[in-house]
Amino acid sequence: MPNPIIVEQSFTVPVAAVWNAVTEHEQMVQWYFENIPDFRPELGFATEFNVSTGERDFLHHWEITEVIPQKKISYTWNYPDYEAEGIVSFELFEQDQNSLLRLSCFGIDNFPQDIPEFT
């Protein structure tokens, strides 16, 4: 998939703490989407939830496609009202006593570019 969005961030906490932040439901809803109904870092786990932008509703559908505990989690994301699909990956790397998180998002340019939320 062309044109991925890749963001890296270092944290002064162990990898396990960052892993928990991106995989434990109670922590995810504090920083990600507050209305995620459930999340488990298990291959094949799927969840749906709606996000409203005021003008549009986006029913999110996620499905876990890869899990390497405390190293990587990937899932597909799509919206039933649109044919495109994206993939997001969270990868973790130890750096001394700290952590590096690499978030990679693939496929955003497959979504309709005439919708501002996708551009």
C-alpha positions in Angstrom: 0.0 0.0 0.0 1.5 3.3 -1.0 2.1 6.4 1.1 2.0 5.0 4.7 1.8 7.4 7.6 4.6 6.5 10.1 5.1 8.2 13.4 7.7 7.3 16.1 7.7 8.4 19.7 10.1 7.6 22.5 8.8 7.0 26.1 10.7 6.9 29.3 8.9 3.8 30.5 9.5 0.1 29.8 8.1 -1.6 26.7 5.5 -3.4 28.8 3.9 -0.1 29.9 3.6 1.1 26.3 2.3 -2.3 25.2 -0.4 -2.1 27.9 -1.4 1.4 26.7 -2.0 0.2 23.2 -3.6 -3.2 24.0 -5.5 -2.9 27.3 -9.1 -1.6 26.8 -9.1 0.4 30.0 -6.1 2.4 28.9 -7.0 2.6 25.2 -10.2 4.4 25.9 -8.3 7.1 27.8 -6.2 8.2 24.8 -7.6 6.7 21.7 -11.4 6.4 21.2 -13.4 6.5 24.4 -16.3 4.5 23.0 -14.4 1.3 22.0 -16.7 -1.3 23.5 -14.0 -4.0 24.0 -10.5 -4.9 22.9 -8.4 -7.9 23.3 -4.9 -8.4 21.7 -5.9 -11.7 20.1 -5.6 -12.8 16.5 -9.0 -12.5 14.9 -10.6 -10.4 17.6 -13.0 -7.9 16.0 -14.8 -4.8 17.4 -17.1 -2.1 16.1 -17.9 1.4 17.3 -19.2 4.6 15.9 -17.3 7.9 15.8 -19.3 11.1 14.9 -17.5 14.1 13.5 -20.7 16.2 13.8 -21.3 16.1 10.1 -20.8 12.4 9.6 -20.9 9.1 11.5 -18.1 6.6 10.8 -18.9 3.0 12.0 -15.3 1.7 12.6 -14.7 -2.0 12.2 -11.3 -3.4 13.5 -9.9 -6.9 13.2 -6.6 -8.0 14.7 -4.3 -9.6 12.1 -1.0 -9.9 13.9 0.0 -10.1 17.5 3.6 -10.5 18.8 3.2 -9.8 22.5 5.1 -6.7 23.7 6.5 -6.2 20.2 3.8 -5.7 17.6 0.1 -5.6 17.1 -1.6 -4.9 13.7 -5.2 -4.7 12.7 -7.3 -3.8 9.7 -9.8 -1.0 10.0 -12.6 -0.1 7.7 -16.0 1.4 7.5 -19.0 -0.6 6.1 -20.1 2.5 4.2 -16.8 2.7 2.3 -15.1 0.0 0.3 -11.5 0.8 1.3 -9.5 -0.9 4.1 -6.5 0.3 6.1 -4.0 -1.4 8.3 -2.5 0.0 11.4 0.5 -1.4 13.3 2.0 -0.5 16.6 5.6 -1.8 16.9 7.7 -1.5 20.1 11.4 -1.4 20.5 13.5 -1.3 23.7 16.0 1.5 24.0 18.1 1.1 27.1 15.4 1.5 29.9 13.1 3.4 27.5 10.8 2.4 24.6 10.3 3.5 21.0 6.8 3.2 19.6 6.4 3.1 15.8 2.9 3.6 14.6 2.4 2.8 10.9 -0.9 3.4 9.0 -1.3 2.0 5.6 -4.2 2.5 3.1 -5.6 5.9 4.1 -5.2 7.0 0.5 -7.5 4.2 -0.6 -10.5 6.0 1.1 -12.5 8.6 -0.8 -10.4 11.7 -0.9 -13.5 14.0 -1.3 -14.3 13.4 2.3 -12.4 15.7 4.6 -11.9 13.2 7.4 -9.9 11.0 5.0 -7.6 13.7 3.7 
